[in-house]
Amino acid sequence: MNKLTCDTFGGEKAEAYNVLMSAFEHCAKGTDKSIYSWLEKIPKTSMVCHLVDALETFGYEIKKT
């Protein structure tokens, strides 16, 4: 399990915001692009797959509650 790379956000939903931003950073890290450049170039369906996989590396799972 990887450690979160983002701690920018605070407040009630800070953990969710920080883990999602960390997942974006994790996805873009394997490229020579910034997060925003990666977002512009990647097909949206591929982005969803990459984000779900990245969230799992941080120990999170998307589940219906």
TAQUI-V447007 format. One record per residue. RES is the residue in three letters. OMEGA is omega in degrees with one decimal (NA if undefined). Layout:
[[RES | OMEGA] [RES | OMEGA]]
//
This chain:
[[MET | 179.7] [ASN | 175.9] [LYS | 178.7] [LEU | -178.7] [THR | -177.3] [CYS | 171.9] [ASP | -176.1] [THR | -170.9] [PHE | 175.8] [GLY | 176.7] [GLY | -171.8] [GLU | -176.9] [LYS | -175.4] [ALA | -177.9] [GLU | -179.9] [ALA | -179.5] [TYR | -178.3] [ASN | 179.6] [VAL | 178.9] [LEU | 177.9] [MET | 176.0] [SER | 178.3] [ALA | 176.1] [PHE | 178.8] [GLU | 178.6] [HIS | -179.4] [CYS | -177.3] [ALA | -176.1] [LYS | -178.7] [GLY | -179.6] [THR | 176.0] [ASP | -174.2] [LYS | 171.0] [SER | 178.2] [ILE | -174.0] [TYR | 175.4] [SER | 177.5] [TRP | 179.6] [LEU | -179.9] [GLU | -172.4] [LYS | -171.6] [ILE | 173.6] [PRO | -174.0] [LYS | 177.9] [THR | 176.7] [SER | 179.5] [MET | 180.0] [VAL | 179.6] [CYS | 179.7] [HIS | -179.5] [LEU | 178.3] [VAL | 178.4] [ASP | 179.8] [ALA | 178.2] [LEU | 178.3] [GLU | 178.7] [THR | 177.3] [PHE | 177.1] [GLY | -179.5] [TYR | 178.6] [GLU | 177.4] [ILE | -179.4] [LYS | 173.8] [LYS | 179.9] [THR | NA]]
//
